[in-house]
Amino acid sequence: MTDLQERFSLTEKTLQSQLELTHLLTQEAQRFLDLQYTTAKRSITQTEAQLRALTAAEDAHAVLAASSEMAAAARDRAMSYAQSVYEFAAQAQSQIVRLFEAQIAALSDAVLAATETVAPSSPVVGPVALALVKSTVEVTKAAARTFAAAPMQAARSPDSPPPVDEPSRSEAPGGGSRRKKAE
């Protein structure tokens, strides 16, 4: 009966982990959709105002100035949007890595517990085999930490965009600089 309870407990933990991942991905998708909506809304509003200014221009110099302003504003909006998407992806990745590490730790603990339970009653599994299993579990945990840290280190490479503040629900990116000041 204990074996059945342990299996059910492991299955329940796996199911909970999958539900947490699904919940996390749903939240991130909602945040991304909110970002897209607010960015599109602000972009349309700003473009409309800029087009009105362009059509109200009376000479070639005013048209050139208005079109240059439109191009600069579009570039700034695109950069801000890209930085926000990058930040969302980095946050989601960080949370997924935490879930992955927790799942590996739980699985490793379950393997250790099962091995320690079976080891005393089995003539085949001696202290050397038990030490080997424990060593393997520790190496697996270390490998999981290394694999989890690699993408985070790559995200901090010099070629990656700088981190930005998350836009509020009422404000889309593109309205000014979102870069954090150096501390």
Sequence and secondary structure as in RCSB ss.txt:
>XXXX:A:sequence
MTDLQERFSLTEKTLQSQLELTHLLTQEAQRFLDLQYTTAKRSITQTEAQLRALTAAEDAHAVLAASSEMAAAAR
DRAMSYAQSVYEFAAQAQSQIVRLFEAQIAALSDAVLAATETVAPSSPVVGPVALALVKSTVEVTKAAARTFAAA
PMQAARSPDSPPPVDEPSRSEAPGGGSRRKKAE
>XXXX:A:secstr
 HHHHHHHHHHHHHHHHHHHHHHHHHHHHHHHHHHHHHHHHHHHHHHHHHHHHHHH  SHHHHHHHHHHHHHHHH
HHHHHHHHHHHHHHHHHHHHHHHHHHHHHHHHHHHHHHHHHHHGGG SS  HHHHHHHHHHHHHHHHHHHHHHHH
HHHHHTSTTS   B    TT  TTSS  B    
